[in-house]
Amino acid sequence: MTEEVRWKVVYVMSRQEKRVAQRLSEVGIENYLPIVKRLSNWSDRKKWVELPMFNGYLFVRPTTLQVHEILNNSGVVSFLSFEGKHAIVKDREIEIIKAIEKEGYFAETILDPSDFTEGEKVLVNEGPLKGHYVDLIRKNNERIFLVSFDTLGQGIKINIPFEFLQKVKDSIKKPSM
C-alpha cells in the first residue's frame, strides 16, 4: 500500500525560513517556501530583497517517517495543527500560491476604491486568483486592499490592487475554494 503524501505546514523560528528549507532539501524532504521580492530602502540605497511570503511558515510534503526528522531540524518549532491534527494543504492551494509567487499582481486601470466596503466578499477578476471569492479585510492605502481566502482552516492575507476586484451581489451563492 502506497502512503498518501500531503502538503503540511511547519512553523519555524523567526528569520529561519530559508535556512530550514535548505536543510530539509539537503536531506531529501520536499518543501516549498514561497518568496516575494520587495524593494527595501536603506539610507544610502534601494535594493530588491527576497522575503518569505508567509513569515514563520514553510510548506512541507513529508512521508510518515520524515515527520520526526522535520521536528528535529534546528529552527523548526512545530507543525501547524487544526483540530488536533496536522493541518493539510490542498494541492490546488499550493498551485494558487505558486501562481501568486510567479505572476504577482499588476494593474493599469483606475477605478473608484470607495465602491468597496471592508468586510465584504468580493470576486477577483484578474491575476492568479481570478475567479475566486475573497474577503476584503482593509484598505492598506488608497489603491491596495488586504484580502484573505481560506485555506488550512485559516485565512491567507494578500495585498491586491482594487482594480482586480469586483463587487458581488448578496443574492449570488459564492462557491467555496
C-alpha positions as CSV (number, residue, x, y, z in Angstrom):
1,M,0.0,0.0,0.0
2,T,1.4,3.4,-1.0
3,E,1.3,6.2,1.6
4,E,-0.5,9.3,0.5
5,V,1.9,12.2,1.0
6,R,0.1,15.5,1.6
7,W,1.3,19.1,2.0
8,K,1.6,20.3,5.6
9,V,2.8,23.5,7.2
10,V,5.6,23.9,9.8
11,Y,6.1,26.9,12.0
12,V,9.7,27.9,12.0
13,M,11.7,30.3,14.2
14,S,11.8,34.0,13.1
15,R,14.0,34.6,10.0
16,Q,14.9,30.9,9.7
17,E,12.6,30.0,6.8
18,K,15.3,29.9,4.1
19,R,17.8,28.0,6.3
20,V,15.2,25.4,7.3
21,A,14.1,24.9,3.7
22,Q,17.7,24.5,2.6
23,R,18.4,21.9,5.3
24,L,15.2,19.9,4.6
25,S,16.1,19.9,0.8
26,E,19.6,18.6,1.6
27,V,18.1,15.5,3.4
28,G,15.6,14.9,0.7
29,I,12.4,16.3,2.3
30,E,10.2,18.0,-0.2
31,N,9.4,21.6,0.8
32,Y,8.2,24.8,-0.6
33,L,9.0,28.3,0.6
34,P,7.0,31.0,-1.4
35,I,9.2,34.0,-1.9
36,V,8.3,37.6,-2.7
37,K,10.5,40.4,-3.8
38,R,10.3,43.7,-2.0
39,L,12.1,47.0,-2.5
40,S,13.9,47.8,0.7
41,N,15.1,51.4,1.3
42,W,18.3,52.0,3.2
43,S,19.8,55.4,3.9
44,D,22.3,55.1,1.1
45,R,20.5,52.9,-1.5
46,K,17.5,50.9,-2.5
47,K,17.7,47.2,-3.1
48,W,15.3,44.4,-4.1
49,V,15.3,41.6,-1.4
50,E,13.6,38.2,-1.4
51,L,11.5,37.5,1.6
52,P,9.2,34.6,2.6
53,M,5.6,35.3,1.5
54,F,4.4,33.9,4.9
55,N,6.7,34.9,7.8
56,G,7.4,31.9,10.0
57,Y,5.8,29.2,7.8
58,L,7.2,26.6,5.4
59,F,5.2,24.1,3.4
60,V,6.5,20.5,3.6
61,R,5.4,17.3,2.0
62,P,6.8,14.6,4.3
63,T,6.3,10.9,4.5
64,T,5.3,9.5,7.9
65,L,9.0,8.6,8.5
66,Q,10.1,12.2,7.7
67,V,7.8,13.9,10.2
68,H,10.1,13.2,13.2
69,E,13.2,14.3,11.2
70,I,11.5,17.6,10.4
71,L,10.7,18.3,14.0
72,N,14.3,17.6,15.0
73,N,15.5,20.1,12.4
74,S,17.1,23.2,14.0
75,G,14.7,26.1,13.5
76,V,11.5,24.1,13.3
77,V,9.1,24.9,16.1
78,S,6.1,22.6,15.3
79,F,3.6,21.5,12.7
80,L,0.6,23.8,12.2
81,S,-2.3,21.9,13.7
82,F,-6.1,22.1,13.1
83,E,-8.4,20.3,15.4
84,G,-5.6,18.3,16.9
85,K,-4.2,17.1,13.6
86,H,-1.5,18.4,11.3
87,A,-3.2,20.9,9.0
88,I,-3.4,19.7,5.4
89,V,-2.9,22.0,2.5
90,K,-4.7,21.0,-0.7
91,D,-2.5,20.7,-3.9
92,R,-4.8,23.3,-5.5
93,E,-4.0,25.8,-2.8
94,I,-0.2,25.2,-3.3
95,E,-0.8,25.8,-7.0
96,I,-2.6,29.1,-6.3
97,I,0.3,30.3,-4.0
98,K,2.8,29.3,-6.7
99,A,0.9,31.3,-9.3
100,I,0.8,34.3,-7.0
101,E,4.5,34.0,-6.4
102,K,5.3,33.6,-10.1
103,E,2.9,36.2,-11.6
104,G,2.4,38.8,-8.9
105,Y,-0.2,41.5,-9.4
106,F,-0.1,44.4,-11.8
107,A,-2.8,46.8,-12.8
108,E,-3.1,49.8,-15.1
109,T,-6.8,50.8,-15.0
110,I,-8.1,53.2,-12.4
111,L,-11.5,52.6,-10.8
112,D,-13.0,54.0,-7.6
113,P,-11.8,52.2,-4.4
114,S,-14.7,53.8,-2.4
115,D,-17.0,51.2,-4.1
116,F,-15.7,48.5,-1.8
117,T,-16.5,48.1,1.9
118,E,-14.3,46.4,4.4
119,G,-15.7,43.0,5.5
120,E,-17.5,42.3,2.2
121,K,-16.8,39.3,0.0
122,V,-15.6,40.2,-3.5
123,L,-14.7,38.4,-6.7
124,V,-11.1,38.5,-8.1
125,N,-11.4,39.1,-11.8
126,E,-7.7,39.3,-12.8
127,G,-4.4,37.7,-11.8
128,P,-3.6,34.3,-10.3
129,L,-6.7,34.3,-8.0
130,K,-9.0,35.1,-10.9
131,G,-12.5,33.5,-10.3
132,H,-12.0,33.1,-6.6
133,Y,-14.1,34.9,-3.9
134,V,-12.1,36.6,-1.2
135,D,-12.9,38.6,1.9
136,L,-11.9,42.3,1.9
137,I,-10.1,42.9,5.2
138,R,-9.0,46.5,4.9
139,K,-7.5,49.2,2.7
140,N,-3.8,49.3,3.1
141,N,-3.6,52.5,1.1
142,E,-5.7,54.3,-1.5
143,R,-5.4,51.6,-4.1
144,I,-4.2,48.4,-2.4
145,F,-6.6,46.2,-0.4
146,L,-5.7,43.4,2.0
147,V,-7.8,40.4,1.2
148,S,-7.9,36.9,2.6
149,F,-9.0,33.5,1.3
150,D,-9.5,30.4,3.5
151,T,-7.0,27.6,3.4
152,L,-5.5,25.5,6.2
153,G,-8.6,26.4,8.3
154,Q,-7.4,29.9,8.5
155,G,-7.0,32.9,6.1
156,I,-4.1,33.7,3.9
157,K,-3.8,37.5,3.6
158,I,-2.7,39.1,0.3
159,N,-2.3,42.6,-0.9
160,I,-4.2,43.1,-4.1
161,P,-5.0,46.2,-6.3
162,F,-8.7,47.1,-6.0
163,E,-8.8,47.2,-9.8
164,F,-8.7,43.4,-9.7
165,L,-11.8,43.1,-7.5
166,Q,-15.5,43.0,-8.5
167,K,-18.4,43.6,-6.2
168,V,-20.6,40.6,-5.6
169,K,-24.4,40.8,-5.1
170,D,-25.6,39.2,-1.9
171,S,-28.0,37.0,-3.7
172,I,-25.3,35.2,-5.6
173,K,-24.2,32.0,-4.0
174,K,-20.5,32.1,-3.5
175,P,-18.7,28.8,-4.3
176,S,-16.1,27.6,-1.8
177,M,-12.5,27.0,-2.8
